[in-house]
Amino acid sequence: MGKFEIKDDFYLNGEPFKVISGSIHYFRIVPEYWRDRLEKLKAMGCNTVETYIAWNVHEPNKGEFHFEGRYDLVSFIRLAQELGLYVIIRPSPYICAEWEMGGLPAWLLKEDNMKLRACYEPFLKHVREYYDVLMPLITPLQITKGGPVIMMQVENEYGYYGDDTRYLEAIRDMMLDRGVEVPLITSDGPFDESLSCGELPGTKMTGNFGSRTRERFAVLSRYTDKPLMCAEFWVGWFDHWGNGGHMKGNPDAPQDLDDMLEMGHVNIYMFIGGTNFGFMNGSNYYDELTPDVTSYDYDALLTEAGDFTPKYEAFQKVIQKHAPVPKVTLTTQIKKKAYGKLTVVSKTGLFENLQNLSTPIEDTFPVCMEKCGQNYGYILYHSRLAKEKNIERIRLWGANDRANIFVDKKPLVTLYDRELTGEYDVLTGRVKKAEDINVKAEDGEEQEKREPVTFEPNAPLDILMENMGRVNFGPMMAHQRKGIDDCVQINGHMHYLWTMYPLPLDNVEKVDFTKGYTDNLPTFCRFTFEVEEKGDTFLDLEGWGKGCVFLNGFNLGRFWEIGPQKRLYIPAPLLKTGENELIIFETEGKTVDYVTLMDEPDIG
């Protein structure tokens, strides 16, 4: 059994210990590559690996727990121990991490008036019940029990969010009551307000930042004695759709690392970023919604696909000045393969497949995704225009994040983010902001005039709503019900009688490609290809609009022509020897008859 202590420094079994750690999120990497990434971490000179624990992947539905495959946290930690690495784990209910809703399960929002990350008993009850399952798995992995875990974190960057110290105490006590014995830490931004709000007496305070180490440590030292630690040394940054190009990190990062190791301790965020497979990317919301791309490359020390970067070599040289760097033999053979151009073999429409993909729910009002028992993906709202003669204006109340609206199976308009708070005026083709809806145009103001949309009686009205990824930071987290949570207003009245088709798309094997399709409507396209030798590859989607991709039923993630990411990473373990199947779901009616599997990425 071992012992890790925090005194004037970190001590491992009575001896001073320099924590040189790197972040690897097990849930963002296929398990077959965990060993490769950990070996490369050790080869750079790190003695510790840090990981968040994402609540929403382990309890995707209330009371349904998963700790297998990509979510086999225990195996990941045991593998790190096998390789001689220590482990820092962050089992906070909230992780941020640019992950869907910061790791909080979407089903929390099914409950009216849910309050997150505060002393609100319904929320705390769910955390306790989650910890009742999680903690018995990780407490035996503590160094005091012969495992590699030397520290755990209470919550995450709470000082950026709130100032309810009672809440931090409640989370800490839940951990202690369930057998946590290793030292506990908090981590917050290096500013007086965030440090004071996130402070938890008796728990080691650390800072998160990406530059100006000496200045940041000076602020941190006003709140905590030595040892000083940067628990997230941001060496890069994340991309969101439409941000104009791949984000890059601080060019002075090697010098900042040198300063950190001279003055204290570090966890490098990220050592490797990995991939937001499926619908698990997060979003931010400041002035507008900015959903993150599928790649979490982060401009990290290893690329999304695990390749070395010049930054890796620079960091290794710095670490050599402060600690021995071991010789490590890499044991996982990874190849890159270009499987070439694939031609579509069959197509079918979403509308033609609704009945086999979804169990409909009928209600007077539109019902949000969460109250339909759905967490991620898309949801389609269907109704009939029985009393309306035309549509001049349409407004969706309480809607998130993106709406493709169809009248009589013809596209009417696509509304996104802030456009959803206004009213689409068919006569002008514009979206009026909420505050301007009742404001008449001034005399002389030119407006394009169009005809209202007309249709036969009982024509279908369909609204395909997409959850683009729930906000993972700040007050907007509590306002992330997806789909339509209030009503649909047509012209001047609310329109009732709706059928909801939840479309989490976790059942694409049920898509029936014999049912036909209609051009310019949401479509499924199927491709097949043979694999003799498996290798990492990258799916190029030039010419496609927006949607998501499934390989042998596995959700690879989203694509969007606005970039910056242009290709989706496919790790070799997701391929099969023999025939493989790709299914692309495209929502904009913008497809071509081919895709290409290439041997290098293109993320902007």
Backbone torsions as a table, in degrees:
resi	resn	phi	psi	omega
1	MET	NA	150.1	-177.1
2	GLY	-120.4	-178.7	-178.4
3	LYS	-148.2	132.0	175.1
4	PHE	-122.8	126.9	-174.1
5	GLU	-129.3	152.6	173.3
6	ILE	-115.3	113.2	176.3
7	LYS	-124.6	-121.0	172.4
8	ASP	-76.1	-11.3	176.4
9	ASP	-153.5	-179.0	171.5
10	PHE	-84.4	137.2	-179.5
11	TYR	-128.0	129.0	176.1
12	LEU	-112.1	114.6	-177.8
13	ASN	51.8	42.1	174.6
14	GLY	87.3	-7.1	-177.9
15	GLU	-111.1	143.4	177.0
16	PRO	-55.8	140.4	-175.3
17	PHE	-135.2	121.9	177.3
18	LYS	-87.1	112.3	179.3
19	VAL	-79.2	112.9	175.1
20	ILE	-122.0	99.3	-168.7
21	SER	-120.4	157.9	173.5
22	GLY	-136.3	146.5	-177.2
23	SER	-87.4	128.8	171.0
24	ILE	-135.3	122.4	179.0
25	HIS	-95.2	108.8	-177.2
26	TYR	-54.2	-33.2	-175.3
27	PHE	-78.9	-5.3	178.2
28	ARG	-104.7	4.7	-175.8
29	ILE	-135.1	138.8	177.4
30	VAL	-65.6	141.1	-174.8
31	PRO	-57.4	-29.9	-180.0
32	GLU	-63.4	-16.9	-179.0
33	TYR	-107.5	2.0	178.6
34	TRP	-57.7	-46.5	-177.4
35	ARG	-60.6	-43.4	-180.0
36	ASP	-59.7	-46.9	-177.4
37	ARG	-66.9	-39.1	179.4
38	LEU	-69.4	-38.8	177.2
39	GLU	-62.8	-40.7	179.1
40	LYS	-68.1	-33.4	174.7
41	LEU	-62.4	-47.7	179.5
42	LYS	-63.6	-40.4	-178.4
43	ALA	-64.6	-24.6	178.0
44	MET	-76.9	-19.1	179.4
45	GLY	118.1	1.4	177.9
46	CYS	-75.3	143.2	176.6
47	ASN	-107.8	-1.7	-173.5
48	THR	-143.6	147.7	172.2
49	VAL	-120.1	142.6	178.6
50	GLU	-117.9	142.4	173.7
51	THR	-145.6	144.1	165.2
52	TYR	-74.0	161.9	168.4
53	ILE	-118.0	119.1	-174.5
54	ALA	-92.2	107.9	-177.8
55	TRP	-55.2	-42.1	-171.1
56	ASN	-69.9	-19.6	174.9
57	VAL	-86.1	-24.4	-178.8
58	HIS	-87.6	-26.3	175.9
59	GLU	-132.9	70.8	-174.5
60	PRO	-64.8	-28.7	172.5
61	ASN	-130.0	149.4	-175.1
62	LYS	-53.1	122.8	177.2
63	GLY	80.7	0.7	179.1
64	GLU	-107.6	112.0	-171.9
65	PHE	-112.1	142.6	179.3
66	HIS	-134.5	123.8	175.6
67	PHE	-137.0	44.7	-178.2
68	GLU	-127.3	166.0	176.7
69	GLY	58.7	-128.2	-179.4
70	ARG	-64.8	-13.9	-178.1
71	TYR	-107.9	17.6	-179.5
72	ASP	-83.2	74.4	-177.3
73	LEU	-55.6	-42.5	-177.0
74	VAL	-61.7	-43.6	179.7
75	SER	-64.2	-38.0	178.0
76	PHE	-62.0	-45.0	-178.9
77	ILE	-68.2	-40.8	178.1
78	ARG	-64.3	-36.5	177.2
79	LEU	-64.8	-42.7	176.1
80	ALA	-58.0	-43.2	178.6
81	GLN	-63.1	-41.8	178.3
82	GLU	-57.3	-34.8	-179.1
83	LEU	-87.0	4.1	176.8
84	GLY	83.7	20.0	179.4
85	LEU	-101.6	144.6	169.8
86	TYR	-88.5	168.3	-170.9
87	VAL	-135.8	135.5	167.8
88	ILE	-111.1	126.0	178.1
89	ILE	-118.0	149.4	-175.7
90	ARG	-125.4	86.2	-174.6
91	PRO	-89.5	23.3	178.1
92	SER	-55.4	146.8	172.0
93	PRO	-59.1	-28.1	179.7
94	TYR	-114.7	133.8	-178.6
95	ILE	-123.6	-13.1	-170.4
96	CYS	62.3	-100.7	170.0
97	ALA	59.7	16.1	-176.6
98	GLU	54.0	33.1	-177.8
99	TRP	-110.3	151.7	-175.7
100	GLU	-47.3	117.8	179.2
101	MET	54.3	29.5	178.3
102	GLY	60.4	27.8	179.0
103	GLY	89.3	-9.8	178.5
104	LEU	-75.0	139.5	-179.4
105	PRO	-67.6	139.9	-179.7
106	ALA	-62.7	-28.9	-176.3
107	TRP	-66.1	-14.5	174.0
108	LEU	-58.6	-33.7	-175.3
109	LEU	-78.1	-4.5	174.5
110	LYS	-67.2	-26.8	-177.6
111	GLU	-85.3	128.3	176.5
112	ASP	-63.2	142.3	175.3
113	ASN	67.7	17.8	178.7
114	MET	-59.4	131.8	176.0
115	LYS	-114.2	130.5	-174.5
116	LEU	-103.7	145.2	169.6
117	ARG	57.3	47.5	176.4
118	ALA	-159.3	172.9	179.7
119	CYS	-76.3	75.0	177.2
120	TYR	-122.0	113.4	-166.3
121	GLU	-57.1	-42.5	178.1
122	PRO	-57.7	-38.2	176.9
123	PHE	-68.0	-47.5	-178.8
124	LEU	-62.1	-34.4	178.6
125	LYS	-61.4	-43.9	178.6
126	HIS	-64.5	-39.3	178.5
127	VAL	-63.1	-45.5	179.8
128	ARG	-58.3	-43.3	-178.0
129	GLU	-68.7	-32.5	174.0
130	TYR	-68.1	-46.6	179.9
131	TYR	-64.4	-28.6	176.7
132	ASP	-61.2	-27.1	178.0
133	VAL	-93.9	-42.3	-175.2
134	LEU	-70.4	-48.8	-170.9
135	MET	-61.5	-37.9	176.4
136	PRO	-62.9	-19.1	177.0
137	LEU	-81.8	-35.5	-173.0
138	ILE	-100.4	-24.1	-179.7
139	THR	-64.6	-32.3	175.3
140	PRO	-67.8	-10.8	-178.8
141	LEU	-92.6	2.7	178.6
142	GLN	-70.2	153.7	-178.9
143	ILE	-61.9	-28.8	178.2
144	THR	-69.2	-14.8	178.8
145	LYS	-110.0	10.2	-178.4
146	GLY	93.4	6.0	179.3
147	GLY	-95.4	-174.8	-176.6
148	PRO	-97.7	-4.5	-172.9
149	VAL	-77.3	120.8	-176.6
150	ILE	-106.9	-22.6	178.9
151	MET	-149.7	154.9	170.8
152	MET	-133.1	155.2	-178.1
153	GLN	-105.6	140.6	172.8
154	VAL	-95.6	117.4	-178.6
155	GLU	56.0	-164.2	-176.5
156	ASN	-158.5	119.7	178.3
157	GLU	47.4	43.7	-175.6
158	TYR	-66.0	-28.9	-179.4
159	GLY	-63.5	-20.5	173.9
160	TYR	-77.7	-16.3	-169.2
161	TYR	-108.7	-47.8	-174.1
162	GLY	-156.4	-175.6	-178.2
163	ASP	-135.1	29.3	-178.5
164	ASP	-89.2	86.0	-179.1
165	THR	-60.1	-29.1	177.5
166	ARG	-60.7	-34.0	178.7
167	TYR	-67.3	-46.5	177.4
168	LEU	-59.4	-40.5	177.8
169	GLU	-63.6	-37.7	179.9
170	ALA	-65.5	-43.0	178.5
171	ILE	-65.6	-43.9	177.7
172	ARG	-58.2	-46.0	-177.0
173	ASP	-67.0	-35.3	175.2
174	MET	-58.7	-40.9	-179.4
175	MET	-68.1	-46.9	-178.9
176	LEU	-64.3	-40.8	-179.1
177	ASP	-65.9	-20.7	-178.5
178	ARG	-104.6	17.7	167.6
179	GLY	100.3	13.1	176.9
180	VAL	-74.9	127.4	-176.5
181	GLU	-118.9	-23.5	-178.2
182	VAL	-72.9	162.2	179.6
183	PRO	-59.0	145.1	178.8
184	LEU	-105.4	143.9	179.1
185	ILE	-127.3	160.0	162.9
186	THR	-116.1	161.3	173.5
187	SER	-140.6	133.5	-176.9
188	ASP	-146.1	164.7	176.3
189	GLY	-61.7	151.8	-173.0
190	PRO	-82.7	52.5	-178.6
191	PHE	-130.6	150.2	-175.0
192	ASP	-55.8	-44.6	-175.7
193	GLU	-66.7	-45.7	-178.2
194	SER	-68.2	-36.1	179.0
195	LEU	-69.7	-40.4	-179.3
196	SER	-70.4	-36.6	179.2
197	CYS	-72.9	-31.3	-177.1
198	GLY	-93.5	1.0	-176.3
199	GLU	-68.8	138.0	177.4
200	LEU	-134.1	104.5	-176.9
201	PRO	-52.2	138.2	179.6
202	GLY	85.7	-0.8	-179.7
203	THR	-121.0	137.5	-176.5
204	LYS	-68.2	127.1	-180.0
205	MET	-92.9	132.2	175.1
206	THR	-127.4	168.8	-178.3
207	GLY	-117.8	155.3	175.4
208	ASN	-120.6	124.1	179.7
209	PHE	-166.9	170.4	-175.9
210	GLY	-126.9	6.3	-178.3
211	SER	-165.1	173.5	174.1
212	ARG	51.7	55.7	-172.7
213	THR	-56.1	-49.2	-174.6
214	ARG	-62.9	-39.9	178.2
215	GLU	-66.2	-43.1	-178.7
216	ARG	-67.5	-42.4	178.0
217	PHE	-65.3	-31.2	177.4
218	ALA	-63.6	-41.5	177.0
219	VAL	-66.5	-45.6	-179.0
220	LEU	-59.8	-36.8	-176.8
221	SER	-68.8	-13.2	174.6
222	ARG	-74.8	-16.0	-176.0
223	TYR	-114.2	-14.4	-177.5
224	THR	-149.2	147.5	173.1
225	ASP	-77.2	172.7	173.3
226	LYS	-64.2	151.7	7.7
227	PRO	-80.2	148.0	174.9
228	LEU	-94.8	141.3	179.8
229	MET	-144.4	136.7	167.5
230	CYS	-94.6	109.7	-176.2
231	ALA	-81.8	-16.2	172.1
232	GLU	-141.7	96.5	173.5
233	PHE	-90.0	101.6	-172.8
234	TRP	-74.7	105.5	-178.0
235	VAL	-92.0	-6.4	178.9
236	GLY	-152.6	-150.7	177.2
237	TRP	-160.4	172.5	-175.1
238	PHE	-103.3	157.5	179.8
239	ASP	-101.7	145.5	168.4
240	HIS	-121.3	157.3	-176.7
241	TRP	-58.7	129.5	176.1
242	GLY	82.1	15.4	-176.9
243	ASN	-83.2	-0.5	170.5
244	GLY	96.1	-8.5	179.7
245	GLY	160.2	161.7	-177.2
246	HIS	-64.9	128.3	-178.7
247	MET	-72.4	144.0	-179.0
248	LYS	-119.9	156.6	-177.6
249	GLY	-88.9	-175.6	-179.2
250	ASN	-67.5	119.6	-179.6
251	PRO	-65.5	-18.6	179.1
252	ASP	-93.3	16.2	-176.0
253	ALA	-57.2	-40.2	178.7
254	PRO	-59.4	-39.4	178.3
255	GLN	-68.1	-39.5	176.8
256	ASP	-62.4	-40.3	176.9
257	LEU	-62.4	-42.2	177.9
258	ASP	-58.3	-44.3	179.1
259	ASP	-64.4	-41.6	179.7
260	MET	-60.5	-45.0	-176.2
261	LEU	-73.9	-23.2	173.1
262	GLU	-73.4	-39.5	-172.6
263	MET	-96.2	-19.3	-174.4
264	GLY	-176.0	-128.0	-169.2
265	HIS	-136.8	163.4	-172.4
266	VAL	-146.5	146.3	160.7
267	ASN	-122.7	120.2	-176.1
268	ILE	-82.9	123.4	-178.2
269	TYR	-121.7	110.9	-1.0
270	MET	-106.5	148.3	168.0
271	PHE	-70.6	-48.0	167.1
272	ILE	-139.4	134.9	-177.2
273	GLY	-81.0	-48.4	-177.7
274	GLY	89.1	-149.3	-168.7
275	THR	-136.8	138.4	172.6
276	ASN	-86.1	70.5	-179.0
277	PHE	-59.7	156.3	176.9
278	GLY	69.0	-139.9	-179.2
279	PHE	-108.6	31.7	-168.1
280	MET	-98.9	8.4	173.2
281	ASN	-66.3	146.8	173.0
282	GLY	-90.8	-175.9	176.2
283	SER	-143.1	160.1	168.3
284	ASN	-116.1	157.6	177.3
285	TYR	-143.2	107.5	172.2
286	TYR	-112.2	-89.6	174.3
287	ASP	-87.9	-20.0	-178.6
288	GLU	-154.9	166.1	178.3
289	LEU	-75.8	130.5	178.2
290	THR	-130.7	85.7	179.9
291	PRO	-71.4	140.4	-179.0
292	ASP	-77.8	152.4	-179.7
293	VAL	-75.1	174.6	-178.7
294	THR	-69.4	-39.9	178.6
295	SER	-72.0	134.3	169.6
296	TYR	-112.2	45.4	-179.1
297	ASP	-55.0	-41.5	172.2
298	TYR	65.0	7.8	-171.9
299	ASP	52.9	41.3	-175.2
300	ALA	-80.3	-175.8	-176.5
301	LEU	-73.0	-31.9	165.8
302	LEU	-109.8	148.6	176.5
303	THR	-71.0	173.1	176.5
304	GLU	-52.4	-35.4	-178.7
305	ALA	-91.0	8.1	174.4
306	GLY	87.6	12.4	-179.6
307	ASP	-81.8	148.9	176.2
308	PHE	-68.2	150.5	177.3
309	THR	-126.1	163.1	173.5
310	PRO	-57.1	-31.0	178.6
311	LYS	-63.9	-38.0	176.7
312	TYR	-57.6	-49.6	-178.0
313	GLU	-63.5	-39.4	179.5
314	ALA	-64.9	-41.1	179.2
315	PHE	-68.2	-37.8	179.1
316	GLN	-60.7	-40.8	179.0
317	LYS	-64.8	-38.7	177.9
318	VAL	-66.4	-45.0	-178.0
319	ILE	-61.4	-35.5	179.9
320	GLN	-59.6	-23.9	178.2
321	LYS	-73.8	-19.8	-171.4
322	HIS	-118.5	-16.6	-176.1
323	ALA	-159.3	155.3	176.5
324	PRO	-67.7	142.1	177.4
325	VAL	-109.8	116.2	-174.4
326	PRO	-75.2	157.8	170.4
327	LYS	-82.7	126.2	-177.8
328	VAL	-127.1	129.0	174.7
329	THR	-90.6	122.5	179.2
330	LEU	-78.3	128.0	-170.2
331	THR	-107.8	-5.4	-178.3
332	THR	-104.2	118.7	177.6
333	GLN	-83.5	121.4	-178.7
334	ILE	-126.4	125.4	178.1
335	LYS	-115.6	159.1	172.6
336	LYS	-110.5	139.8	-177.3
337	LYS	-133.6	140.1	172.0
338	ALA	-107.2	105.5	-177.5
339	TYR	-86.3	-4.5	171.1
340	GLY	88.5	-162.4	-172.7
341	LYS	-86.2	132.2	177.4
342	LEU	-113.8	139.7	178.9
343	THR	-107.2	139.3	-178.3
344	VAL	-59.5	136.9	-179.9
345	VAL	-104.6	-23.2	177.4
346	SER	-161.8	155.0	179.8
347	LYS	-137.9	151.2	173.1
348	THR	-156.0	158.8	-174.7
349	GLY	-92.7	155.3	174.2
350	LEU	-63.6	-46.9	-176.5
351	PHE	-61.0	-35.1	179.0
352	GLU	-69.6	-17.7	-173.7
353	ASN	-113.1	7.2	-176.0
354	LEU	-56.9	-43.1	-173.7
355	GLN	-68.2	-33.4	179.9
356	ASN	-87.3	-12.7	179.0
357	LEU	-98.7	-18.9	-169.3
358	SER	-147.1	147.6	171.0
359	THR	-97.6	113.5	-172.6
360	PRO	-69.8	152.8	177.5
361	ILE	-124.9	126.4	-178.6
362	GLU	-106.2	141.2	178.9
363	ASP	-159.0	160.2	174.6
364	THR	-63.2	-39.6	-174.1
365	PHE	-109.8	158.7	168.0
366	PRO	-62.8	142.2	-179.1
367	VAL	-118.0	132.7	-176.8
368	CYS	-67.0	162.3	-177.3
369	MET	-54.5	-46.8	-174.4
370	GLU	-64.1	-38.8	-179.1
371	LYS	-78.6	-9.5	169.5
372	CYS	-89.0	4.9	179.9
373	GLY	78.3	21.2	-176.7
374	GLN	-115.0	143.8	-178.9
375	ASN	-105.3	-45.9	-168.3
376	TYR	-136.7	164.0	174.0
377	GLY	102.2	-132.3	-174.7
378	TYR	-125.9	161.6	171.3
379	ILE	-145.6	134.8	-178.4
380	LEU	-109.1	129.8	178.0
381	TYR	-103.9	122.5	-177.2
382	HIS	-120.1	137.5	174.6
383	SER	-150.8	178.6	178.2
384	ARG	-120.3	140.0	179.5
385	LEU	-91.4	78.6	-173.0
386	ALA	-84.9	-32.0	-174.1
387	LYS	-112.0	-21.2	179.7
388	GLU	-74.4	143.5	176.6
389	LYS	-95.6	-28.9	178.0
390	ASN	-159.6	176.4	173.4
391	ILE	-123.4	118.1	173.5
392	GLU	-103.4	-32.4	-178.6
393	ARG	-144.1	147.4	175.4
394	ILE	-145.5	139.3	-179.0
395	ARG	-141.6	135.2	177.5
396	LEU	-104.5	123.2	-178.3
397	TRP	-99.3	133.4	178.2
398	GLY	67.0	41.1	-174.2
399	ALA	-110.5	142.1	174.6
400	ASN	-146.0	142.7	-0.4
401	ASP	-116.0	-28.7	-172.8
402	ARG	-145.6	132.3	-174.7
403	ALA	-124.0	122.5	167.8
404	ASN	-100.4	114.6	-174.2
405	ILE	-104.8	131.2	-178.6
406	PHE	-125.3	135.5	174.2
407	VAL	-119.1	124.0	-177.8
408	ASP	53.5	42.1	178.3
409	LYS	61.1	28.5	174.5
410	LYS	-125.4	137.2	-179.3
411	PRO	-60.5	131.4	175.4
412	LEU	-101.0	-55.3	-177.3
413	VAL	-166.0	154.4	170.7
414	THR	-113.7	125.7	-179.4
415	LEU	-115.5	138.8	-173.7
416	TYR	-136.3	131.3	170.9
417	ASP	55.3	-115.4	-172.8
418	ARG	-66.4	-21.8	175.4
419	GLU	-63.0	-25.1	-178.5
420	LEU	-72.8	-16.5	178.3
421	THR	-88.1	-6.0	-179.6
422	GLY	-107.7	-160.2	-175.3
423	GLU	-127.4	126.8	177.2
424	TYR	-82.8	122.1	-179.3
425	ASP	-98.7	107.1	-178.2
426	VAL	-62.4	-33.0	-175.0
427	LEU	-69.3	-26.3	179.5
428	THR	-112.8	-13.7	-176.4
429	GLY	71.4	21.9	-177.7
430	ARG	-121.0	159.6	174.5
431	VAL	-104.3	119.0	175.7
432	LYS	-83.5	134.4	174.3
433	LYS	-64.3	155.6	-176.1
434	ALA	-55.1	-39.5	-175.6
435	GLU	-76.0	-11.7	-176.8
436	ASP	-107.1	1.8	-171.9
437	ILE	-60.5	-38.6	-177.3
438	ASN	-94.7	9.2	179.8
439	VAL	-93.0	123.8	180.0
440	LYS	-81.6	151.5	178.1
441	ALA	-63.8	141.7	178.2
442	GLU	-72.1	155.1	177.8
443	ASP	-58.0	134.9	178.3
444	GLY	88.5	-11.4	179.5
445	GLU	-73.8	124.2	-177.3
446	GLU	-81.0	133.1	175.1
447	GLN	-135.8	134.0	175.8
448	GLU	-64.4	134.0	-178.9
449	LYS	-106.5	129.0	177.2
450	ARG	-124.0	168.5	176.0
451	GLU	-86.4	147.5	173.8
452	PRO	-64.1	158.5	177.4
453	VAL	-79.5	122.6	178.3
454	THR	-112.6	162.7	-173.6
455	PHE	-164.1	165.4	175.3
456	GLU	-74.2	155.3	177.1
457	PRO	-54.9	141.2	179.2
458	ASN	67.6	22.7	175.1
459	ALA	-63.9	145.8	-179.4
460	PRO	-75.4	141.5	169.7
461	LEU	-115.6	122.1	-178.1
462	ASP	-127.5	134.5	179.3
463	ILE	-127.2	111.3	177.5
464	LEU	-93.0	111.9	-179.6
465	MET	-100.7	136.0	177.6
466	GLU	-114.0	129.6	168.2
467	ASN	-81.1	110.0	-176.8
468	MET	-84.1	1.1	-176.5
469	GLY	116.1	120.7	-176.0
470	ARG	-70.5	147.4	178.4
471	VAL	-57.9	136.8	-175.6
472	ASN	-111.7	9.7	-174.6
473	PHE	-153.4	130.4	170.6
474	GLY	91.6	-176.3	-173.4
475	PRO	-62.4	-24.2	-178.0
476	MET	-67.4	-12.5	-179.7
477	MET	-58.4	-33.8	-177.2
478	ALA	-80.5	-1.7	-176.7
479	HIS	-121.9	46.7	-171.2
480	GLN	-116.8	26.8	170.6
481	ARG	-64.3	134.6	-174.1
482	LYS	-105.5	162.9	-171.8
483	GLY	83.6	-138.0	-179.8
484	ILE	-121.8	121.3	-174.0
485	ASP	-106.1	3.9	-177.9
486	ASP	-136.5	-88.7	-175.4
487	CYS	-154.9	169.1	172.7
488	VAL	-115.2	126.1	-179.3
489	GLN	-108.7	123.9	178.5
490	ILE	-113.9	126.5	-174.1
491	ASN	54.3	-109.6	-179.5
492	GLY	-109.9	-0.5	-171.7
493	HIS	-122.5	158.7	174.0
494	MET	-81.5	136.9	-177.5
495	HIS	-101.8	128.7	-174.7
496	TYR	-112.4	177.1	177.0
497	LEU	70.9	92.3	-174.1
498	TRP	-125.7	149.9	169.2
499	THR	-118.3	125.0	180.0
500	MET	-100.2	134.1	175.0
501	TYR	-116.7	95.2	176.1
502	PRO	-63.1	134.3	-176.8
503	LEU	-131.7	69.6	175.6
504	PRO	-69.1	-13.3	179.1
505	LEU	55.2	37.9	172.3
506	ASP	-95.5	15.7	-176.4
507	ASN	-141.0	41.9	-174.4
508	VAL	-65.5	-13.0	175.0
509	GLU	-64.7	-14.4	179.7
510	LYS	-89.5	-2.9	176.7
511	VAL	-65.1	127.7	-178.6
512	ASP	-102.6	106.3	-174.8
513	PHE	-80.5	5.0	175.4
514	THR	-92.0	-2.0	-170.2
515	LYS	-89.7	-0.2	176.8
516	GLY	82.6	178.4	-178.4
517	TYR	-159.0	167.5	175.8
518	THR	-124.3	131.5	178.9
519	ASP	-57.1	148.2	174.9
520	ASN	71.5	11.5	174.6
521	LEU	-117.7	162.9	-179.8
522	PRO	-54.1	133.2	-168.4
523	THR	-138.3	145.1	168.3
524	PHE	-101.3	131.2	177.5
525	CYS	-122.0	135.5	-174.5
526	ARG	-114.4	137.6	176.7
527	PHE	-131.1	152.0	171.3
528	THR	-132.2	153.0	176.7
529	PHE	-156.0	151.5	-178.6
530	GLU	-96.2	141.6	177.7
531	VAL	-125.8	120.6	173.2
532	GLU	-93.4	-45.2	178.2
533	GLU	-121.0	124.8	-177.5
534	LYS	-80.4	136.9	176.2
535	GLY	-152.9	157.7	174.2
536	ASP	-60.8	139.8	179.8
537	THR	-145.0	168.5	-174.0
538	PHE	-132.2	124.4	-176.1
539	LEU	-86.4	113.8	179.1
540	ASP	-91.0	130.1	-173.9
541	LEU	-119.2	35.0	177.8
542	GLU	-57.6	129.4	178.1
543	GLY	95.7	-9.4	178.7
544	TRP	-94.4	156.8	-176.1
545	GLY	-90.6	-80.6	-174.1
546	LYS	-153.5	143.6	178.3
547	GLY	161.9	-148.4	-178.1
548	CYS	-147.4	164.5	-170.7
549	VAL	-131.7	140.4	178.7
550	PHE	-122.9	128.7	175.5
551	LEU	-112.0	116.2	-178.3
552	ASN	49.5	38.2	178.5
553	GLY	87.2	-10.6	-179.1
554	PHE	-88.6	130.7	-178.3
555	ASN	-79.2	106.6	-179.3
556	LEU	-73.3	-24.2	179.5
557	GLY	127.4	-169.1	-173.5
558	ARG	-95.4	156.2	166.6
559	PHE	-132.5	157.5	177.9
560	TRP	-158.6	129.6	-173.4
561	GLU	-62.1	-18.0	-178.6
562	ILE	-73.0	-10.5	176.6
563	GLY	68.0	-168.4	12.7
564	PRO	-77.7	-19.9	-178.6
565	GLN	-74.6	129.4	-177.5
566	LYS	-114.5	-16.2	-178.5
567	ARG	-133.9	146.2	178.0
568	LEU	-100.6	134.3	-179.9
569	TYR	-76.7	130.5	176.2
570	ILE	-120.1	104.0	175.9
571	PRO	-66.5	143.6	-177.4
572	ALA	-54.2	-38.1	-178.7
573	PRO	-61.2	-15.5	177.5
574	LEU	-81.9	-12.4	178.6
575	LEU	-85.4	160.1	174.6
576	LYS	-117.0	143.6	169.9
577	THR	-69.3	126.5	-173.3
578	GLY	106.1	-145.2	-174.9
579	GLU	-80.5	135.8	175.3
580	ASN	-121.2	151.9	-177.9
581	GLU	-122.2	129.7	171.0
582	LEU	-110.7	131.7	171.7
583	ILE	-122.7	125.3	178.3
584	ILE	-110.2	127.1	172.8
585	PHE	-102.3	119.5	-176.5
586	GLU	-121.0	131.5	-170.2
587	THR	-102.7	-12.3	-169.5
588	GLU	-102.5	-1.2	-174.6
589	GLY	71.6	26.0	-178.9
590	LYS	-121.5	94.8	-178.9
591	THR	-132.4	160.5	167.2
592	VAL	-124.5	175.3	-172.7
593	ASP	-94.7	17.7	-179.4
594	TYR	-151.8	161.4	166.4
595	VAL	-137.2	168.4	-178.8
596	THR	-132.5	134.8	175.3
597	LEU	-100.7	114.8	-171.0
598	MET	-115.4	169.9	-175.0
599	ASP	-104.7	16.5	175.8
600	GLU	-151.2	153.5	-177.8
601	PRO	-81.2	170.6	170.3
602	ASP	-150.8	94.5	-177.2
603	ILE	-110.0	18.3	172.4
604	GLY	100.8	NA	NA
